[in-house]
Amino acid sequence: MVYDPALEYTPQFYQPERGDLILNPLDVRCPYWSPSDEVVHEAEALTLATSLFPDKPRDNAFFVDGPRKIFAYLLSLKPTPDELLRWMSHEGELDRRVKGTELETFIYRNAGPQRGGVLAALNMVADNLKMLPKENDTRQRWTTVEWSHQQNGWLFLTSIPRFRERLLPLTSLWLDTLVLRLMNQCDPTTRRAWFVLDELASLQRLPQLHTALTENRKSNNPVVIGFQGRSQLEVRYGHEAEAMLSQPATKVFLHTSEPRAAKWISDTIGEVEIERLRETVNNER
């Protein structure tokens, strides 16, 4: 799996005859994908929702937790992408779906700003899901569930700078779900799958990435991460960044002019130790 935000890998390595796929709803080669197809067990709906509504330390937890739980509930109803969009975008439809459930309190009609904040978060994600191609416009159907078992071909998750912000939630959801699927593969005969995540900081927080890096030896799926500086990961992952950065067995450092980053690189490489051999000659016989 290659995250290619600058389209540097895809032109050189993409081979459709190998079974490679491009996951980018703005690319005509993108397969049909439905979020509901990813919900094999009901508990997985909340995991998928967490990828689309990641924790944000500076935001009120209510406006993350509320949309996340509502989205997970809607997914558990197994809607088509069009149905899901309609439910998330129209207040009346959403009210009908959650009526009589504990989720109704998140968007109670007299809740004022509380209701508005939750609906706004759902609308933002719905705006991203609108980009998904229709089934009639694609050549094949794809899910992370099926791919994780068969692993046919490479996956390229692409974007270009002017559309990256709009694609970010979908791209992050696909990557996070793929990490989760492959982490759960317990069959030792399963083929090894590599994750190549260039410009990692351009993605939103991936809830499963910390686990992928720290427990990688169990799943045997190597992860290659590329980023400009340590501070980028600290912004996204907070105190978890330290454990994540300590995991790669091979590290490649390039030039940096930022003093704090240079100090971290120096400390990571370690101090130079020089052993000097001292010889003494005894001329006495």
Contacts in CASP RR format, 6 or more apart in sequence:
PFRMAT RR
TARGET T0000
AUTHOR 0000-0000-0000
METHOD contacts of the structure
MODEL  1
MVYDPALEYTPQFYQPERGDLILNPLDVRCPYWSPSDEVVHEAEALTLAT
SLFPDKPRDNAFFVDGPRKIFAYLLSLKPTPDELLRWMSHEGELDRRVKG
TELETFIYRNAGPQRGGVLAALNMVADNLKMLPKENDTRQRWTTVEWSHQ
QNGWLFLTSIPRFRERLLPLTSLWLDTLVLRLMNQCDPTTRRAWFVLDEL
ASLQRLPQLHTALTENRKSNNPVVIGFQGRSQLEVRYGHEAEAMLSQPAT
KVFLHTSEPRAAKWISDTIGEVEIERLRETVNNER
1 154 0 8 1.000
1 155 0 8 1.000
1 157 0 8 1.000
1 175 0 8 1.000
1 178 0 8 1.000
1 193 0 8 1.000
1 194 0 8 1.000
1 195 0 8 1.000
1 196 0 8 1.000
2 9 0 8 1.000
2 10 0 8 1.000
2 13 0 8 1.000
2 154 0 8 1.000
2 155 0 8 1.000
2 156 0 8 1.000
2 157 0 8 1.000
2 196 0 8 1.000
2 198 0 8 1.000
3 157 0 8 1.000
3 171 0 8 1.000
3 175 0 8 1.000
3 196 0 8 1.000
3 197 0 8 1.000
3 198 0 8 1.000
3 199 0 8 1.000
3 200 0 8 1.000
3 203 0 8 1.000
4 10 0 8 1.000
4 156 0 8 1.000
4 157 0 8 1.000
4 158 0 8 1.000
4 159 0 8 1.000
4 198 0 8 1.000
5 158 0 8 1.000
5 159 0 8 1.000
5 160 0 8 1.000
5 161 0 8 1.000
5 164 0 8 1.000
5 198 0 8 1.000
5 199 0 8 1.000
5 202 0 8 1.000
6 160 0 8 1.000
6 161 0 8 1.000
6 198 0 8 1.000
6 199 0 8 1.000
7 158 0 8 1.000
7 160 0 8 1.000
8 198 0 8 1.000
9 156 0 8 1.000
9 196 0 8 1.000
9 198 0 8 1.000
10 22 0 8 1.000
10 156 0 8 1.000
10 158 0 8 1.000
13 154 0 8 1.000
13 156 0 8 1.000
14 20 0 8 1.000
14 22 0 8 1.000
14 154 0 8 1.000
14 156 0 8 1.000
15 154 0 8 1.000
16 29 0 8 1.000
18 153 0 8 1.000
18 154 0 8 1.000
19 152 0 8 1.000
19 153 0 8 1.000
19 154 0 8 1.000
20 153 0 8 1.000
20 154 0 8 1.000
20 155 0 8 1.000
20 156 0 8 1.000
21 29 0 8 1.000
21 30 0 8 1.000
21 31 0 8 1.000
21 142 0 8 1.000
21 153 0 8 1.000
21 154 0 8 1.000
21 155 0 8 1.000
21 156 0 8 1.000
22 29 0 8 1.000
22 30 0 8 1.000
22 156 0 8 1.000
22 158 0 8 1.000
23 30 0 8 1.000
23 31 0 8 1.000
23 33 0 8 1.000
23 155 0 8 1.000
23 156 0 8 1.000
23 157 0 8 1.000
23 158 0 8 1.000
23 171 0 8 1.000
23 174 0 8 1.000
24 30 0 8 1.000
24 156 0 8 1.000
24 157 0 8 1.000
24 158 0 8 1.000
24 159 0 8 1.000
24 167 0 8 1.000
24 171 0 8 1.000
25 131 0 8 1.000
25 132 0 8 1.000
25 133 0 8 1.000
25 167 0 8 1.000
25 170 0 8 1.000
26 131 0 8 1.000
26 163 0 8 1.000
26 167 0 8 1.000
27 158 0 8 1.000
30 133 0 8 1.000
30 138 0 8 1.000
31 133 0 8 1.000
31 138 0 8 1.000
31 139 0 8 1.000
31 140 0 8 1.000
31 141 0 8 1.000
31 142 0 8 1.000
32 132 0 8 1.000
32 133 0 8 1.000
32 134 0 8 1.000
32 135 0 8 1.000
32 137 0 8 1.000
32 138 0 8 1.000
32 140 0 8 1.000
32 141 0 8 1.000
32 142 0 8 1.000
33 132 0 8 1.000
33 141 0 8 1.000
33 142 0 8 1.000
33 143 0 8 1.000
34 80 0 8 1.000
34 81 0 8 1.000
34 132 0 8 1.000
34 143 0 8 1.000
35 48 0 8 1.000
35 75 0 8 1.000
35 81 0 8 1.000
35 84 0 8 1.000
35 129 0 8 1.000
35 173 0 8 1.000
36 75 0 8 1.000
36 78 0 8 1.000
36 79 0 8 1.000
36 80 0 8 1.000
36 81 0 8 1.000
36 84 0 8 1.000
37 141 0 8 1.000
37 143 0 8 1.000
37 145 0 8 1.000
38 44 0 8 1.000
38 48 0 8 1.000
38 143 0 8 1.000
38 144 0 8 1.000
38 145 0 8 1.000
38 177 0 8 1.000
39 45 0 8 1.000
39 48 0 8 1.000
39 75 0 8 1.000
39 76 0 8 1.000
39 78 0 8 1.000
40 145 0 8 1.000
42 76 0 8 1.000
45 72 0 8 1.000
45 73 0 8 1.000
45 75 0 8 1.000
45 76 0 8 1.000
46 68 0 8 1.000
46 69 0 8 1.000
46 72 0 8 1.000
47 177 0 8 1.000
47 180 0 8 1.000
47 207 0 8 1.000
48 72 0 8 1.000
48 75 0 8 1.000
48 173 0 8 1.000
48 177 0 8 1.000
49 67 0 8 1.000
49 68 0 8 1.000
49 69 0 8 1.000
49 71 0 8 1.000
49 72 0 8 1.000
49 75 0 8 1.000
50 68 0 8 1.000
50 207 0 8 1.000
51 172 0 8 1.000
51 173 0 8 1.000
51 176 0 8 1.000
51 177 0 8 1.000
51 206 0 8 1.000
51 207 0 8 1.000
51 208 0 8 1.000
52 68 0 8 1.000
52 71 0 8 1.000
52 125 0 8 1.000
52 169 0 8 1.000
52 172 0 8 1.000
52 173 0 8 1.000
53 64 0 8 1.000
53 67 0 8 1.000
53 68 0 8 1.000
53 71 0 8 1.000
53 121 0 8 1.000
53 125 0 8 1.000
54 64 0 8 1.000
54 172 0 8 1.000
54 204 0 8 1.000
54 205 0 8 1.000
54 206 0 8 1.000
54 207 0 8 1.000
55 61 0 8 1.000
55 64 0 8 1.000
55 205 0 8 1.000
55 207 0 8 1.000
56 64 0 8 1.000
56 205 0 8 1.000
57 238 0 8 1.000
62 114 0 8 1.000
63 117 0 8 1.000
63 118 0 8 1.000
63 121 0 8 1.000
64 121 0 8 1.000
66 103 0 8 1.000
66 106 0 8 1.000
66 118 0 8 1.000
66 121 0 8 1.000
67 118 0 8 1.000
67 121 0 8 1.000
67 122 0 8 1.000
67 125 0 8 1.000
69 103 0 8 1.000
69 106 0 8 1.000
70 94 0 8 1.000
70 98 0 8 1.000
70 103 0 8 1.000
70 106 0 8 1.000
70 107 0 8 1.000
70 118 0 8 1.000
70 122 0 8 1.000
71 88 0 8 1.000
71 122 0 8 1.000
71 125 0 8 1.000
73 97 0 8 1.000
73 98 0 8 1.000
73 101 0 8 1.000
73 103 0 8 1.000
74 84 0 8 1.000
74 87 0 8 1.000
74 88 0 8 1.000
74 97 0 8 1.000
75 84 0 8 1.000
77 97 0 8 1.000
79 87 0 8 1.000
81 129 0 8 1.000
81 132 0 8 1.000
84 126 0 8 1.000
84 129 0 8 1.000
85 126 0 8 1.000
85 129 0 8 1.000
85 130 0 8 1.000
86 93 0 8 1.000
87 93 0 8 1.000
87 94 0 8 1.000
87 97 0 8 1.000
88 94 0 8 1.000
88 122 0 8 1.000
88 123 0 8 1.000
88 125 0 8 1.000
88 126 0 8 1.000
88 129 0 8 1.000
89 123 0 8 1.000
89 126 0 8 1.000
91 107 0 8 1.000
91 119 0 8 1.000
94 107 0 8 1.000
94 119 0 8 1.000
94 122 0 8 1.000
95 104 0 8 1.000
95 107 0 8 1.000
95 109 0 8 1.000
98 104 0 8 1.000
98 106 0 8 1.000
98 107 0 8 1.000
106 114 0 8 1.000
106 115 0 8 1.000
106 118 0 8 1.000
107 114 0 8 1.000
107 115 0 8 1.000
107 116 0 8 1.000
107 118 0 8 1.000
107 119 0 8 1.000
108 114 0 8 1.000
108 115 0 8 1.000
109 115 0 8 1.000
125 169 0 8 1.000
127 166 0 8 1.000
128 166 0 8 1.000
128 167 0 8 1.000
128 168 0 8 1.000
128 169 0 8 1.000
128 170 0 8 1.000
129 170 0 8 1.000
131 166 0 8 1.000
131 167 0 8 1.000
131 170 0 8 1.000
132 170 0 8 1.000
135 141 0 8 1.000
144 174 0 8 1.000
144 177 0 8 1.000
144 178 0 8 1.000
144 181 0 8 1.000
145 181 0 8 1.000
147 155 0 8 1.000
147 178 0 8 1.000
147 181 0 8 1.000
148 178 0 8 1.000
148 181 0 8 1.000
148 182 0 8 1.000
148 185 0 8 1.000
151 190 0 8 1.000
151 191 0 8 1.000
151 193 0 8 1.000
155 178 0 8 1.000
157 171 0 8 1.000
157 174 0 8 1.000
157 175 0 8 1.000
159 167 0 8 1.000
159 168 0 8 1.000
159 171 0 8 1.000
164 202 0 8 1.000
168 202 0 8 1.000
168 203 0 8 1.000
168 204 0 8 1.000
169 204 0 8 1.000
171 203 0 8 1.000
172 203 0 8 1.000
172 204 0 8 1.000
172 205 0 8 1.000
172 206 0 8 1.000
175 195 0 8 1.000
175 197 0 8 1.000
175 203 0 8 1.000
175 206 0 8 1.000
176 206 0 8 1.000
176 207 0 8 1.000
176 208 0 8 1.000
176 209 0 8 1.000
177 208 0 8 1.000
178 195 0 8 1.000
179 195 0 8 1.000
179 206 0 8 1.000
179 208 0 8 1.000
179 209 0 8 1.000
179 211 0 8 1.000
179 212 0 8 1.000
180 208 0 8 1.000
182 193 0 8 1.000
182 219 0 8 1.000
182 221 0 8 1.000
183 208 0 8 1.000
183 211 0 8 1.000
183 212 0 8 1.000
183 215 0 8 1.000
183 218 0 8 1.000
183 219 0 8 1.000
183 221 0 8 1.000
185 219 0 8 1.000
185 221 0 8 1.000
192 220 0 8 1.000
192 221 0 8 1.000
192 222 0 8 1.000
193 221 0 8 1.000
194 221 0 8 1.000
194 222 0 8 1.000
194 223 0 8 1.000
194 224 0 8 1.000
195 212 0 8 1.000
195 221 0 8 1.000
195 222 0 8 1.000
195 223 0 8 1.000
195 224 0 8 1.000
196 224 0 8 1.000
197 203 0 8 1.000
197 223 0 8 1.000
197 224 0 8 1.000
197 225 0 8 1.000
197 226 0 8 1.000
198 226 0 8 1.000
199 226 0 8 1.000
199 227 0 8 1.000
199 228 0 8 1.000
200 225 0 8 1.000
200 226 0 8 1.000
200 227 0 8 1.000
200 232 0 8 1.000
200 233 0 8 1.000
201 227 0 8 1.000
201 228 0 8 1.000
201 229 0 8 1.000
201 232 0 8 1.000
201 233 0 8 1.000
201 235 0 8 1.000
201 236 0 8 1.000
203 236 0 8 1.000
204 236 0 8 1.000
205 236 0 8 1.000
205 237 0 8 1.000
209 223 0 8 1.000
209 237 0 8 1.000
209 244 0 8 1.000
210 237 0 8 1.000
210 240 0 8 1.000
210 243 0 8 1.000
210 244 0 8 1.000
212 219 0 8 1.000
212 221 0 8 1.000
212 223 0 8 1.000
213 223 0 8 1.000
213 225 0 8 1.000
213 243 0 8 1.000
213 244 0 8 1.000
213 247 0 8 1.000
213 248 0 8 1.000
214 243 0 8 1.000
214 244 0 8 1.000
214 247 0 8 1.000
216 222 0 8 1.000
216 223 0 8 1.000
216 247 0 8 1.000
223 248 0 8 1.000
225 248 0 8 1.000
227 233 0 8 1.000
229 256 0 8 1.000
229 258 0 8 1.000
229 261 0 8 1.000
230 241 0 8 1.000
230 245 0 8 1.000
230 260 0 8 1.000
230 261 0 8 1.000
230 264 0 8 1.000
231 260 0 8 1.000
231 261 0 8 1.000
233 241 0 8 1.000
233 244 0 8 1.000
233 245 0 8 1.000
234 241 0 8 1.000
237 244 0 8 1.000
251 268 0 8 1.000
253 265 0 8 1.000
253 268 0 8 1.000
253 269 0 8 1.000
256 262 0 8 1.000
256 265 0 8 1.000
END
